[in-house]
Amino acid sequence: MSDGDTTDVLVVTQFFPPESMGGAHRWAKLSQHLDDSIEPQVLTTFPTFPFGEFDRCWQPIKRKTVDGVPTTRLFTYQPVEDTTVGRILNYGIFSMLSTLYVLCTFWRYDCIVTMSAPHTTFLPGLVGKLTGRDWIIDIFDLWIDNAADLGYVDEGSILYRAVSWLERISYARADAVTVITDTMGEYYEDKYPELSFDVHVIPFGVDTELFSPDVEPADSADIIYTGNLGTGQAFVPFLRGFAGVDGNPELMLVGGGERRIELEQKIVELGIEERVTFVGYVDRDEIPSLLAGANVSLVTLKTEHELDYACPTKLLETMAVGTPYIASGTFEIQRLTKEYNTGSVVKNNPDEITKKLQEILQQEQKRQLKGQNGIHYIQNQHKWQNIGRRMSEVINSI
């Protein structure tokens, strides 16, 4: 590392606020909570996701300080709707331009951190490593594995094989790999048993000032879902389960995505359109109040794919405000729920979902207990201050 008093770190990330997805906030928050001896700078692109929500920007480069962190944005193609070609251009152009940026400025930094997804950020990190910089790979999503499982890419395609090769060579050359859960770390160790890479668990944190148990509840609905309406979510069994609940509770879906039309049609087919509200995208500052105003939050994940590692930010955020959840039974969610009693886990089976929803809606005392347990869990283990300290230890150790 640097012989000086500070360590200069370049963070390369495809996603960054004002984008609303959980990954976008990861390094926005980590950068603010690193040790004083670490000087982070962020290299990202112009906001793109959700597609079509942001104005396109044609500037080649733009620099600005965001919450005290110097941030450089590079041009990339900004699709207005979600298409495979649009994503390839969005990821690929940023990967090439960020690699060129690293080649031109590597001497300014002691360490480069690249956040994935997508794996295309490995390229500037690998080039930085070849120039003599230390390199940390930060993984929050099994991107290429899930892309194949969900049908976005063919495992026999040139694109898949190229990205898989880049992943393997990157793990072999990186100084450290950070992952969000123990299960994710074990997955990569099993995937590459012949490689010896240094793995550290750095989970997502929660902005406990924004997602606070003291937030004023909004008039939302009995049951709420917040997040992307995407292909990784098991909406159909949860909608079927909701349709079977007695007492006509209401459901609010907050967010948008490529499956909205499909879900609207399914809701009509189930005859529950009068009890379901699509809110669409809202400002992130509004989400805590909406969560706090509900009796239970849904965390819907397809469990037939490589998602056992998943502990989604929506799960952490609903716990932070004291609203219990009903969640699909991935390994990490099952482990957390069993140990801390913060919600309920179900198979993606409509009858089981109906039963669990019925129980939690009728048992206020149990809801309050699970909600309080969730608050305590977040306060003890997922405050950004503590997560930033752990990442600082990784940076300082290499």
C-alpha positions as a Python dict, from the first residue, in 0.01 Angstrom:
ca = {
    (1, 'M'): (0, 0, 0),
    (2, 'S'): (95, 367, 0),
    (3, 'D'): (389, 481, 212),
    (4, 'G'): (192, 793, 301),
    (5, 'D'): (-65, 850, 571),
    (6, 'T'): (-361, 759, 348),
    (7, 'T'): (-463, 479, 114),
    (8, 'D'): (-614, 601, -212),
    (9, 'V'): (-887, 366, -338),
    (10, 'L'): (-1070, 374, -670),
    (11, 'V'): (-1413, 209, -653),
    (12, 'V'): (-1547, 97, -993),
    (13, 'T'): (-1922, 32, -984),
    (14, 'Q'): (-2183, 11, -1260),
    (15, 'F'): (-2458, 124, -1019),
    (16, 'F'): (-2467, 431, -798),
    (17, 'P'): (-2733, 670, -662),
    (18, 'P'): (-2968, 818, -768),
    (19, 'E'): (-3034, 467, -901),
    (20, 'S'): (-3263, 298, -649),
    (21, 'M'): (-3153, -67, -652),
    (22, 'G'): (-2981, -198, -340),
    (23, 'G'): (-2646, -248, -510),
    (24, 'A'): (-2637, 118, -607),
    (25, 'H'): (-2630, 224, -242),
    (26, 'R'): (-2362, -23, -135),
    (27, 'W'): (-2055, 184, -217),
    (28, 'A'): (-2230, 515, -170),
    (29, 'K'): (-2261, 417, 197),
    (30, 'L'): (-1938, 219, 235),
    (31, 'S'): (-1737, 512, 97),
    (32, 'Q'): (-1878, 737, 368),
    (33, 'H'): (-1798, 495, 650),
    (34, 'L'): (-1443, 381, 575),
    (35, 'D'): (-1161, 463, 815),
    (36, 'D'): (-1018, 815, 794),
    (37, 'S'): (-693, 666, 661),
    (38, 'I'): (-871, 555, 342),
    (39, 'E'): (-951, 806, 68),
    (40, 'P'): (-1212, 658, -169),
    (41, 'Q'): (-1302, 786, -515),
    (42, 'V'): (-1591, 640, -712),
    (43, 'L'): (-1587, 566, -1085),
    (44, 'T'): (-1933, 496, -1220),
    (45, 'T'): (-2161, 586, -1509),
    (46, 'F'): (-2463, 805, -1556),
    (47, 'P'): (-2778, 673, -1384),
    (48, 'T'): (-2967, 424, -1597),
    (49, 'F'): (-3170, 177, -1388),
    (50, 'P'): (-3472, 162, -1377),
    (51, 'F'): (-3449, 187, -1755),
    (52, 'G'): (-3619, 494, -1896),
    (53, 'E'): (-3645, 671, -1559),
    (54, 'F'): (-3345, 900, -1612),
    (55, 'D'): (-3257, 1154, -1879),
    (56, 'R'): (-2989, 1036, -2116),
    (57, 'C'): (-2652, 1209, -2084),
    (58, 'W'): (-2406, 1233, -2373),
    (59, 'Q'): (-2113, 1387, -2183),
    (60, 'P'): (-1796, 1174, -2202),
    (61, 'I'): (-1707, 1245, -1838),
    (62, 'K'): (-1845, 1439, -1542),
    (63, 'R'): (-1693, 1492, -1199),
    (64, 'K'): (-1879, 1581, -881),
    (65, 'T'): (-1842, 1533, -507),
    (66, 'V'): (-2132, 1329, -366),
    (67, 'D'): (-2172, 1330, 13),
    (68, 'G'): (-1803, 1409, 49),
    (69, 'V'): (-1686, 1139, -195),
    (70, 'P'): (-1525, 1246, -526),
    (71, 'T'): (-1729, 1079, -801),
    (72, 'T'): (-1648, 1049, -1170),
    (73, 'R'): (-1918, 946, -1416),
    (74, 'L'): (-1830, 807, -1759),
    (75, 'F'): (-2050, 787, -2064),
    (76, 'T'): (-2227, 465, -2152),
    (77, 'Y'): (-2533, 374, -2353),
    (78, 'Q'): (-2847, 426, -2144),
    (79, 'P'): (-3131, 202, -2267),
    (80, 'V'): (-3484, 329, -2222),
    (81, 'E'): (-3627, -22, -2193),
    (82, 'D'): (-3492, -357, -2077),
    (83, 'T'): (-3348, -550, -2371),
    (84, 'T'): (-3054, -789, -2397),
    (85, 'V'): (-2881, -567, -2653),
    (86, 'G'): (-2938, -261, -2435),
    (87, 'R'): (-2783, -428, -2132),
    (88, 'I'): (-2483, -553, -2334),
    (89, 'L'): (-2416, -201, -2463),
    (90, 'N'): (-2470, -45, -2120),
    (91, 'Y'): (-2233, -284, -1943),
    (92, 'G'): (-1983, -324, -2225),
    (93, 'I'): (-1922, 43, -2304),
    (94, 'F'): (-1873, 130, -1937),
    (95, 'S'): (-1636, -165, -1897),
    (96, 'M'): (-1417, -47, -2186),
    (97, 'L'): (-1417, 321, -2087),
    (98, 'S'): (-1352, 249, -1718),
    (99, 'T'): (-1062, 24, -1822),
    (100, 'L'): (-920, 309, -2031),
    (101, 'Y'): (-966, 541, -1731),
    (102, 'V'): (-768, 303, -1509),
    (103, 'L'): (-489, 281, -1768),
    (104, 'C'): (-465, 661, -1774),
    (105, 'T'): (-483, 722, -1398),
    (106, 'F'): (-363, 405, -1220),
    (107, 'W'): (-67, 585, -1063),
    (108, 'R'): (-309, 789, -848),
    (109, 'Y'): (-436, 487, -654),
    (110, 'D'): (-304, 227, -416),
    (111, 'C'): (-601, -6, -450),
    (112, 'I'): (-889, -69, -689),
    (113, 'V'): (-1223, -213, -577),
    (114, 'T'): (-1460, -342, -844),
    (115, 'M'): (-1821, -420, -757),
    (116, 'S'): (-2014, -690, -938),
    (117, 'A'): (-2279, -732, -1071),
    (118, 'P'): (-2211, -709, -1359),
    (119, 'H'): (-1892, -909, -1406),
    (120, 'T'): (-1782, -669, -1680),
    (121, 'T'): (-1635, -453, -1402),
    (122, 'F'): (-1369, -723, -1360),
    (123, 'L'): (-1190, -589, -1668),
    (124, 'P'): (-1078, -251, -1524),
    (125, 'G'): (-985, -429, -1201),
    (126, 'L'): (-772, -685, -1384),
    (127, 'V'): (-597, -413, -1582),
    (128, 'G'): (-537, -221, -1260),
    (129, 'K'): (-383, -531, -1105),
    (130, 'L'): (-151, -567, -1405),
    (131, 'T'): (-31, -208, -1344),
    (132, 'G'): (69, -301, -989),
    (133, 'R'): (-238, -187, -795),
    (134, 'D'): (-393, -400, -521),
    (135, 'W'): (-735, -533, -625),
    (136, 'I'): (-1045, -626, -428),
    (137, 'I'): (-1345, -786, -599),
    (138, 'D'): (-1673, -703, -423),
    (139, 'I'): (-1955, -943, -519),
    (140, 'F'): (-2320, -886, -434),
    (141, 'D'): (-2480, -1106, -701),
    (142, 'L'): (-2404, -1438, -876),
    (143, 'W'): (-2447, -1251, -1200),
    (144, 'I'): (-2331, -1486, -1474),
    (145, 'D'): (-2468, -1797, -1298),
    (146, 'N'): (-2810, -1643, -1249),
    (147, 'A'): (-2815, -1499, -1602),
    (148, 'A'): (-2782, -1853, -1738),
    (149, 'D'): (-3040, -1997, -1496),
    (150, 'L'): (-3292, -1726, -1584),
    (151, 'G'): (-3246, -1771, -1957),
    (152, 'Y'): (-3075, -1439, -2031),
    (153, 'V'): (-2770, -1611, -2182),
    (154, 'D'): (-2688, -1953, -2325),
    (155, 'E'): (-2410, -2136, -2138),
    (156, 'G'): (-2265, -2242, -2472),
    (157, 'S'): (-2250, -1889, -2612),
    (158, 'I'): (-1927, -1701, -2673),
    (159, 'L'): (-2046, -1424, -2438),
    (160, 'Y'): (-2106, -1664, -2149),
    (161, 'R'): (-1774, -1842, -2197),
    (162, 'A'): (-1585, -1513, -2222),
    (163, 'V'): (-1735, -1375, -1901),
    (164, 'S'): (-1679, -1709, -1722),
    (165, 'W'): (-1313, -1701, -1826),
    (166, 'L'): (-1286, -1343, -1702),
    (167, 'E'): (-1438, -1447, -1368),
    (168, 'R'): (-1194, -1735, -1322),
    (169, 'I'): (-884, -1534, -1411),
    (170, 'S'): (-1001, -1248, -1190),
    (171, 'Y'): (-1041, -1466, -882),
    (172, 'A'): (-696, -1607, -949),
    (173, 'R'): (-537, -1259, -963),
    (174, 'A'): (-734, -1056, -706),
    (175, 'D'): (-583, -983, -365),
    (176, 'A'): (-917, -1031, -187),
    (177, 'V'): (-1280, -1116, -262),
    (178, 'T'): (-1566, -977, -54),
    (179, 'V'): (-1913, -1137, -60),
    (180, 'I'): (-2241, -1052, 110),
    (181, 'T'): (-2309, -1383, 288),
    (182, 'D'): (-2127, -1694, 408),
    (183, 'T'): (-2330, -1900, 160),
    (184, 'M'): (-2202, -1694, -132),
    (185, 'G'): (-1843, -1738, -15),
    (186, 'E'): (-1890, -2114, 12),
    (187, 'Y'): (-2044, -2119, -336),
    (188, 'Y'): (-1736, -1966, -497),
    (189, 'E'): (-1497, -2181, -296),
    (190, 'D'): (-1684, -2489, -421),
    (191, 'K'): (-1694, -2354, -776),
    (192, 'Y'): (-1318, -2294, -788),
    (193, 'P'): (-1162, -2547, -548),
    (194, 'E'): (-830, -2525, -732),
    (195, 'L'): (-800, -2150, -661),
    (196, 'S'): (-685, -2008, -331),
    (197, 'F'): (-847, -1667, -290),
    (198, 'D'): (-897, -1461, 24),
    (199, 'V'): (-1273, -1439, 97),
    (200, 'H'): (-1433, -1194, 343),
    (201, 'V'): (-1802, -1154, 425),
    (202, 'I'): (-1911, -788, 401),
    (203, 'P'): (-2294, -783, 411),
    (204, 'F'): (-2521, -503, 304),
    (205, 'G'): (-2583, -239, 562),
    (206, 'V'): (-2899, -42, 630),
    (207, 'D'): (-2936, 333, 655),
    (208, 'T'): (-3084, 321, 1005),
    (209, 'E'): (-3155, 694, 1003),
    (210, 'L'): (-3379, 654, 698),
    (211, 'F'): (-3512, 305, 775),
    (212, 'S'): (-3590, 371, 1137),
    (213, 'P'): (-3845, 213, 1373),
    (214, 'D'): (-3944, 569, 1462),
    (215, 'V'): (-4055, 656, 1110),
    (216, 'E'): (-4412, 783, 1075),
    (217, 'P'): (-4621, 502, 914),
    (218, 'A'): (-4791, 583, 586),
    (219, 'D'): (-5139, 467, 491),
    (220, 'S'): (-5013, 183, 269),
    (221, 'A'): (-5178, -161, 285),
    (222, 'D'): (-5206, -472, 500),
    (223, 'I'): (-4940, -647, 290),
    (224, 'I'): (-4661, -482, 90),
    (225, 'Y'): (-4395, -572, -162),
    (226, 'T'): (-4114, -328, -245),
    (227, 'G'): (-3861, -384, -520),
    (228, 'N'): (-3815, -483, -880),
    (229, 'L'): (-4092, -666, -1062),
    (230, 'G'): (-3835, -889, -1229),
    (231, 'T'): (-3768, -1245, -1338),
    (232, 'G'): (-3593, -1348, -1016),
    (233, 'Q'): (-3912, -1303, -814),
    (234, 'A'): (-4172, -1575, -744),
    (235, 'F'): (-4478, -1351, -770),
    (236, 'V'): (-4734, -1602, -900),
    (237, 'P'): (-4745, -1837, -597),
    (238, 'F'): (-4755, -1538, -363),
    (239, 'L'): (-5043, -1380, -555),
    (240, 'R'): (-5229, -1711, -551),
    (241, 'G'): (-5163, -1739, -179),
    (242, 'F'): (-5283, -1383, -120),
    (243, 'A'): (-5602, -1454, -315),
    (244, 'G'): (-5689, -1732, -67),
    (245, 'V'): (-5663, -1520, 248),
    (246, 'D'): (-5991, -1451, 431),
    (247, 'G'): (-6101, -1102, 528),
    (248, 'N'): (-6017, -918, 205),
    (249, 'P'): (-5676, -774, 305),
    (250, 'E'): (-5512, -531, 65),
    (251, 'L'): (-5178, -571, -114),
    (252, 'M'): (-4952, -290, -237),
    (253, 'L'): (-4679, -350, -496),
    (254, 'V'): (-4415, -76, -489),
    (255, 'G'): (-4172, -74, -781),
    (256, 'G'): (-4168, -154, -1149),
    (257, 'G'): (-4010, -387, -1399),
    (258, 'E'): (-4059, -603, -1705),
    (259, 'R'): (-4321, -828, -1543),
    (260, 'R'): (-4574, -561, -1450),
    (261, 'I'): (-4812, -633, -1741),
    (262, 'E'): (-4794, -1007, -1671),
    (263, 'L'): (-4874, -950, -1304),
    (264, 'E'): (-5162, -716, -1382),
    (265, 'Q'): (-5312, -988, -1601),
    (266, 'K'): (-5262, -1252, -1331),
    (267, 'I'): (-5434, -1032, -1073),
    (268, 'V'): (-5737, -994, -1300),
    (269, 'E'): (-5738, -1370, -1362),
    (270, 'L'): (-5741, -1431, -986),
    (271, 'G'): (-6021, -1179, -933),
    (272, 'I'): (-5827, -970, -680),
    (273, 'E'): (-5775, -650, -881),
    (274, 'E'): (-5983, -445, -634),
    (275, 'R'): (-5751, -546, -348),
    (276, 'V'): (-5415, -494, -522),
    (277, 'T'): (-5252, -157, -589),
    (278, 'F'): (-4956, -98, -820),
    (279, 'V'): (-4771, 210, -699),
    (280, 'G'): (-4479, 200, -942),
    (281, 'Y'): (-4145, 359, -863),
    (282, 'V'): (-4136, 596, -568),
    (283, 'D'): (-3863, 807, -415),
    (284, 'R'): (-3647, 596, -185),
    (285, 'D'): (-3724, 831, 103),
    (286, 'E'): (-4089, 722, 86),
    (287, 'I'): (-4024, 348, 124),
    (288, 'P'): (-3965, 338, 504),
    (289, 'S'): (-4305, 493, 580),
    (290, 'L'): (-4479, 258, 335),
    (291, 'L'): (-4313, -45, 496),
    (292, 'A'): (-4395, 80, 846),
    (293, 'G'): (-4760, 125, 749),
    (294, 'A'): (-4801, -240, 650),
    (295, 'N'): (-4860, -541, 875),
    (296, 'V'): (-4632, -770, 677),
    (297, 'S'): (-4383, -744, 393),
    (298, 'L'): (-4332, -1000, 115),
    (299, 'V'): (-3989, -1119, -1),
    (300, 'T'): (-4054, -1330, -309),
    (301, 'L'): (-3760, -1521, -458),
    (302, 'K'): (-3745, -1805, -707),
    (303, 'T'): (-3578, -2087, -516),
    (304, 'E'): (-3499, -2310, -814),
    (305, 'H'): (-3206, -2088, -915),
    (306, 'E'): (-2872, -2007, -749),
    (307, 'L'): (-3025, -1775, -490),
    (308, 'D'): (-2947, -1958, -165),
    (309, 'Y'): (-2690, -1687, -88),
    (310, 'A'): (-2952, -1411, -112),
    (311, 'C'): (-3032, -1184, 179),
    (312, 'P'): (-3201, -901, -14),
    (313, 'T'): (-3185, -541, 97),
    (314, 'K'): (-3566, -534, 101),
    (315, 'L'): (-3552, -798, 376),
    (316, 'L'): (-3310, -592, 584),
    (317, 'E'): (-3507, -272, 533),
    (318, 'T'): (-3840, -419, 642),
    (319, 'M'): (-3672, -551, 958),
    (320, 'A'): (-3518, -210, 1024),
    (321, 'V'): (-3858, -40, 1049),
    (322, 'G'): (-4009, -324, 1256),
    (323, 'T'): (-4237, -485, 997),
    (324, 'P'): (-4218, -867, 988),
    (325, 'Y'): (-4188, -1053, 659),
    (326, 'I'): (-4299, -1366, 482),
    (327, 'A'): (-4016, -1479, 257),
    (328, 'S'): (-3924, -1753, 14),
    (329, 'G'): (-3703, -2010, 179),
    (330, 'T'): (-3352, -1953, 46),
    (331, 'F'): (-3081, -2094, 273),
    (332, 'E'): (-2964, -1758, 410),
    (333, 'I'): (-3317, -1638, 482),
    (334, 'Q'): (-3404, -1965, 654),
    (335, 'R'): (-3092, -1943, 871),
    (336, 'L'): (-3158, -1582, 971),
    (337, 'T'): (-3528, -1640, 1042),
    (338, 'K'): (-3467, -1950, 1253),
    (339, 'E'): (-3194, -1786, 1460),
    (340, 'Y'): (-3356, -1446, 1518),
    (341, 'N'): (-3735, -1501, 1473),
    (342, 'T'): (-3778, -1193, 1255),
    (343, 'G'): (-4043, -1324, 1014),
    (344, 'S'): (-4169, -1641, 848),
    (345, 'V'): (-4025, -1859, 572),
    (346, 'V'): (-4240, -2044, 320),
    (347, 'K'): (-4199, -2268, 21),
    (348, 'N'): (-4327, -2106, -296),
    (349, 'N'): (-4654, -2294, -250),
    (350, 'P'): (-4984, -2098, -259),
    (351, 'D'): (-5153, -2301, 16),
    (352, 'E'): (-4861, -2256, 254),
    (353, 'I'): (-4842, -1886, 174),
    (354, 'T'): (-5216, -1846, 240),
    (355, 'K'): (-5177, -2016, 577),
    (356, 'K'): (-4880, -1803, 685),
    (357, 'L'): (-5044, -1480, 573),
    (358, 'Q'): (-5363, -1569, 756),
    (359, 'E'): (-5170, -1645, 1075),
    (360, 'I'): (-4955, -1333, 1081),
    (361, 'L'): (-5242, -1098, 995),
    (362, 'Q'): (-5452, -1239, 1280),
    (363, 'Q'): (-5178, -1243, 1546),
    (364, 'E'): (-5082, -887, 1634),
    (365, 'Q'): (-4869, -985, 1934),
    (366, 'K'): (-4661, -1222, 1721),
    (367, 'R'): (-4617, -951, 1456),
    (368, 'Q'): (-4491, -708, 1717),
    (369, 'L'): (-4244, -962, 1859),
    (370, 'K'): (-4100, -1046, 1517),
    (371, 'G'): (-4085, -676, 1432),
    (372, 'Q'): (-3890, -592, 1748),
    (373, 'N'): (-3654, -882, 1687),
    (374, 'G'): (-3588, -746, 1339),
    (375, 'I'): (-3509, -399, 1473),
    (376, 'H'): (-3258, -540, 1721),
    (377, 'Y'): (-3095, -759, 1457),
    (378, 'I'): (-3037, -467, 1219),
    (379, 'Q'): (-2910, -237, 1493),
    (380, 'N'): (-2659, -499, 1607),
    (381, 'Q'): (-2535, -636, 1274),
    (382, 'H'): (-2619, -418, 974),
    (383, 'K'): (-2543, -56, 1057),
    (384, 'W'): (-2327, 99, 785),
    (385, 'Q'): (-2080, 225, 1043),
    (386, 'N'): (-1993, -133, 1141),
    (387, 'I'): (-1993, -260, 782),
    (388, 'G'): (-1758, 23, 678),
    (389, 'R'): (-1520, -70, 958),
    (390, 'R'): (-1509, -430, 835),
    (391, 'M'): (-1437, -324, 477),
    (392, 'S'): (-1162, -92, 601),
    (393, 'E'): (-995, -388, 770),
    (394, 'V'): (-997, -579, 440),
    (395, 'I'): (-844, -285, 249),
    (396, 'N'): (-577, -234, 511),
    (397, 'S'): (-489, -604, 521),
    (398, 'I'): (-375, -643, 160),
}
